[in-house]
């Protein structure tokens, strides 16, 4: 069971959250082990937003069943088939999608940082 003592704010509108429920999530690890996590969901209390958000731990990446360490190794190219059992090894198409996702995220993050530096530091 994954719990949080924080009082997170809504990333969409900045409103407060209230607890909604918990959902099951699969987390595939190196060596073929699979954990099942119970992830807490919260709903924004702002009447105009009302979005539901999952409070994911650092070992999870949104919309991915593999552990963040496996995904990082797959993106870096250090993931080898001998280290994993066959059923837990991600497919080549999954590795390709992870690399494309990381490339887009990197470009977006660099642009956001550059924009903030221009705005805040007057560069």
HUFENFEN-V281063 format. One record per residue. RES is the residue in one letter. D_LAST is the distance of its C-alpha to the last C-alpha in whole Angstrom. Layout:
res->RES d_last->D_LAST
res->RES d_last->D_LAST
//
This chain:
res->X d_last->46
res->X d_last->42
res->X d_last->42
res->X d_last->39
res->X d_last->39
res->X d_last->35
res->X d_last->35
res->X d_last->33
res->X d_last->31
res->X d_last->31
res->X d_last->28
res->X d_last->28
res->X d_last->29
res->X d_last->28
res->X d_last->32
res->X d_last->35
res->X d_last->37
res->X d_last->41
res->X d_last->42
res->X d_last->44
res->X d_last->46
res->X d_last->45
res->X d_last->45
res->X d_last->46
res->X d_last->44
res->X d_last->45
res->X d_last->43
res->X d_last->44
res->X d_last->43
res->X d_last->44
res->X d_last->47
res->X d_last->48
res->X d_last->48
res->X d_last->47
res->X d_last->47
res->X d_last->47
res->X d_last->45
res->X d_last->45
res->X d_last->42
res->X d_last->41
res->X d_last->40
res->X d_last->39
res->X d_last->39
res->X d_last->36
res->X d_last->38
res->X d_last->37
res->X d_last->39
res->X d_last->37
res->X d_last->35
res->X d_last->38
res->X d_last->36
res->X d_last->38
res->X d_last->36
res->X d_last->37
res->X d_last->36
res->X d_last->35
res->X d_last->35
res->X d_last->33
res->X d_last->36
res->X d_last->36
res->X d_last->33
res->X d_last->34
res->X d_last->36
res->X d_last->37
res->X d_last->40
res->X d_last->40
res->X d_last->38
res->X d_last->35
res->X d_last->36
res->X d_last->38
res->X d_last->35
res->X d_last->32
res->X d_last->35
res->X d_last->36
res->X d_last->32
res->X d_last->32
res->X d_last->35
res->X d_last->37
res->X d_last->40
res->X d_last->43
res->X d_last->46
res->X d_last->48
res->X d_last->46
res->X d_last->47
res->X d_last->50
res->X d_last->50
res->X d_last->50
res->X d_last->47
res->X d_last->45
res->X d_last->43
res->X d_last->43
res->X d_last->42
res->X d_last->40
res->X d_last->39
res->X d_last->37
res->X d_last->36
res->X d_last->35
res->X d_last->33
res->X d_last->31
res->X d_last->30
res->X d_last->29
res->X d_last->27
res->X d_last->25
res->X d_last->24
res->X d_last->23
res->X d_last->21
res->X d_last->19
res->X d_last->19
res->X d_last->18
res->X d_last->15
res->X d_last->14
res->X d_last->14
res->X d_last->12
res->X d_last->9
res->X d_last->10
res->X d_last->10
res->X d_last->6
res->X d_last->5
res->X d_last->8
res->X d_last->8
res->X d_last->6
res->X d_last->4
res->X d_last->0
//
